[in-house]
Amino acid sequence: MSESFAAAVRQRLRLADAALRAARAEDDVDAQMLAEAEWEDVTHLARSHGVRLDADPGTTDPGGSTTGQTAAQ
């Protein structure tokens, strides 16, 4: 696995997290569902390819809750 691939996966996770936060702030259920699906897809991709998703303070689960899966830096 290349570092550029890992960086792209981490960037995709950051974008999914931002989309989820925005959807929640706007109370947009459809956008929230899409963002959650993207979050799940990218975390699965990361695990499948051994991409480490290092903790980013305050962002450890979709939209910032703290329940185990860590977000990318």
Backbone hydrogen bonds in HBPLUS format (Angstrom, degrees):
<---DONOR---> <-ACCEPTOR-->    atom                        ^
c    i                          cat <-CA-CA->   ^        H-A-AA   ^      H-
h    n   atom  resd res      DA  || num        DHA   H-A  angle D-A-AA Bond
n    s   type  num  typ     dist DA aas  dist angle  dist       angle   num
A0006-ALA N   A0002-SER O   3.14 MM   4  6.50 164.2  2.17 149.4 153.1     1
A0007-ALA N   A0003-GLU O   2.86 MM   4  6.05 156.3  1.92 147.0 153.7     2
A0008-ALA N   A0004-SER O   2.97 MM   4  6.14 151.3  2.06 139.9 147.4     3
A0009-VAL N   A0005-PHE O   2.96 MM   4  6.28 154.3  2.03 152.3 159.3     4
A0010-ARG N   A0006-ALA O   2.97 MM   4  6.23 160.2  2.01 149.2 154.6     5
A0011-GLN N   A0007-ALA O   2.89 MM   4  6.11 153.1  1.96 146.2 153.9     6
A0012-ARG N   A0008-ALA O   2.93 MM   4  6.13 157.8  1.98 145.7 151.7     7
A0013-LEU N   A0009-VAL O   3.00 MM   4  6.28 148.4  2.10 145.3 153.9     8
A0014-ARG N   A0010-ARG O   2.98 MM   4  6.31 155.1  2.05 146.6 153.0     9
A0015-LEU N   A0011-GLN O   2.95 MM   4  6.27 158.5  2.00 152.8 158.4    10
A0016-ALA N   A0012-ARG O   2.98 MM   4  6.21 154.2  2.05 143.8 150.8    11
A0017-ASP N   A0013-LEU O   2.91 MM   4  6.13 157.4  1.96 150.1 156.2    12
A0018-ALA N   A0014-ARG O   2.94 MM   4  6.20 159.3  1.98 149.1 154.5    13
A0019-ALA N   A0015-LEU O   2.91 MM   4  6.11 158.7  1.96 147.9 153.9    14
A0020-LEU N   A0016-ALA O   2.92 MM   4  6.10 154.4  1.99 146.3 153.3    15
A0021-ARG N   A0017-ASP O   2.95 MM   4  6.19 162.1  1.98 152.1 156.6    16
A0022-ALA N   A0018-ALA O   2.98 MM   4  6.18 161.7  2.02 148.9 153.8    17
A0023-ALA N   A0019-ALA O   2.92 MM   4  6.08 160.3  1.96 147.2 152.8    18
A0024-ARG N   A0020-LEU O   2.97 MM   4  6.15 158.7  2.01 150.3 155.7    19
A0025-ALA N   A0021-ARG O   2.93 MM   4  6.13 156.9  1.99 146.9 153.7    20
A0026-GLU N   A0022-ALA O   2.94 MM   4  6.14 147.1  2.05 147.5 156.1    21
A0028-ASP N   A0023-ALA O   2.88 MM   5  5.03 164.0  1.91 150.6 153.1    22
A0027-ASP N   A0024-ARG O   3.11 MM   3  4.82 152.4  2.19  95.7 104.1    23
A0032-GLN N   A0028-ASP O   2.92 MM   4  6.09 150.3  2.01 149.2 158.8    24
A0033-MET N   A0029-VAL O   2.94 MM   4  6.19 157.0  2.00 150.3 155.3    25
A0034-LEU N   A0030-ASP O   3.10 MM   4  6.40 159.5  2.15 149.5 154.7    26
A0035-ALA N   A0031-ALA O   2.92 MM   4  6.10 161.2  1.95 148.4 153.7    27
A0036-GLU N   A0032-GLN O   2.86 MM   4  6.05 157.7  1.91 151.7 157.7    28
A0037-ALA N   A0033-MET O   3.01 MM   4  6.19 154.4  2.08 143.7 150.6    29
A0038-GLU N   A0034-LEU O   2.97 MM   4  6.24 154.5  2.04 147.3 154.3    30
A0039-TRP N   A0035-ALA O   2.88 MM   4  6.11 158.5  1.93 147.5 153.5    31
A0040-GLU N   A0036-GLU O   2.93 MM   4  6.18 165.9  1.95 150.9 153.9    32
A0041-ASP N   A0037-ALA O   2.92 MM   4  6.08 158.0  1.96 146.1 152.7    33
A0042-VAL N   A0038-GLU O   2.89 MM   4  6.09 168.3  1.90 157.8 159.9    34
A0043-THR N   A0039-TRP O   2.95 MM   4  6.12 158.9  1.99 152.7 158.8    35
A0044-HIS N   A0040-GLU O   2.99 MM   4  6.07 153.8  2.06 144.0 151.3    36
A0045-LEU N   A0041-ASP O   2.94 MM   4  6.17 158.9  1.98 147.5 153.7    37
A0046-ALA N   A0042-VAL O   2.89 MM   4  6.08 158.6  1.93 145.2 150.8    38
A0047-ARG N   A0043-THR O   2.98 MM   4  6.18 166.8  2.00 147.7 150.9    39
A0048-SER N   A0044-HIS O   2.89 MM   4  6.05 160.9  1.92 152.3 158.1    40
A0049-HIS N   A0045-LEU O   3.11 MM   4  6.28 138.2  2.29 144.0 153.7    41
A0049-HIS N   A0046-ALA O   3.22 MM   3  5.33 132.8  2.46  98.0 110.1    42
A0051-VAL N   A0046-ALA O   2.82 MM   5  4.68 156.9  1.87 142.9 142.2    43
A0050-GLY N   A0047-ARG O   3.30 MM   3  5.09 164.7  2.33  99.8 104.3    44
A0059-THR N   A0056-ASP O   2.82 MM   3  5.45 154.8  1.88 159.3 158.4    45
A0064-GLY N   A0061-ASP O   2.80 MM   3  5.31 159.1  1.84 150.8 146.9    46
